[in-house]
Amino acid sequence: MASSTRTGQSTKAWEALSPCLPSRTPDLDYWWALTGMHLAIMLEAGGYSIEKQCEALIFRAKLSSVARQYPTNLQDEKKGKETS
């Protein structure tokens, strides 16, 4: 899984957890890298302890595994509906 964003921002909790989480699908990995990093930055800025940051990030990672898999490219989704 990605360990940093395109902007180069990161947090200690993100750096500690992200490499430990298993890779799932390209779409889920994309959404984890995008939304997980935003959550990590907000938690750190909010002054949460490193333990609470990790707890929230683990919850977010698990949540994505049970949520619908959104495509990273909406054009791919539209094409799939047209061929169905």
N, C-alpha and C positions, 0 to 999 in steps of 0.2 A: 504494500500500500504506500501511497505517497507520504512523504514525511515533511513536506513543506508546500506552500502555495506558489503560484506564479509570481506573487509579489515578494516572496522571500520571507514573509512573516511566519513566526512559529512561537510556540510556548513550550515550557518544560514538560507539561503534561502531554502535549501532542507528541513531542519527540520521544517520550518514554513509552507511550502506548501504541502509536501508529505502526511501528515495525513489528510489534507483537501480535497484531490482529491478523487473522487469516485473510487471504485474498479470496473474494467470492466471484463476482462476475465483473466484467469491465464497467457496466452501468452502476452497480452498487459501489464499486471502488471509486468511481467518479463522484457520486453523490456524497460518499464519506469524505473524500478529500475536500470537496467544496463546502459542505455544511458542517462537517466536523471541525474544520479549521476555524470557521466563523464562531462556532460555539466555544472552542478553546480560547480564542482571543477575548470573547465577551466574559467568560468565566474568570480569566486572569485579570482583566480590567476591573471586574466587579469585586476583586479582592477575596475570592474564594480560596480556601486552603488547597494545597496540591492534591490532597486526598479527595476532597469534594469535586475538584476539577476532573480527576481521573474517574470518579464514580459517574459523573454526568456524561463523560465521553464514552465510557463503556456502555452505559444505557443507550446513548445515541447510536453506537455501532450495532448493538443488538436490535434496536428498533428498526434499523434499515434492513436487517435480514428477514424481518417478517412483513415489511411494507411492500407494496406493489413495486416492481422494478420499472422505474421510469427510464426511457431511453435517453441517451446523451445527445441524440440528434433527432429533433422532432420530425425532420423530413423522413427519416427511416420509419418512424411510427406511421406517418401518413401513407407511405408507400405500402406498408404492411396491411393497412386497412383497405387500400384500393385493390389489392390482390386477393383479399379474402372473399 
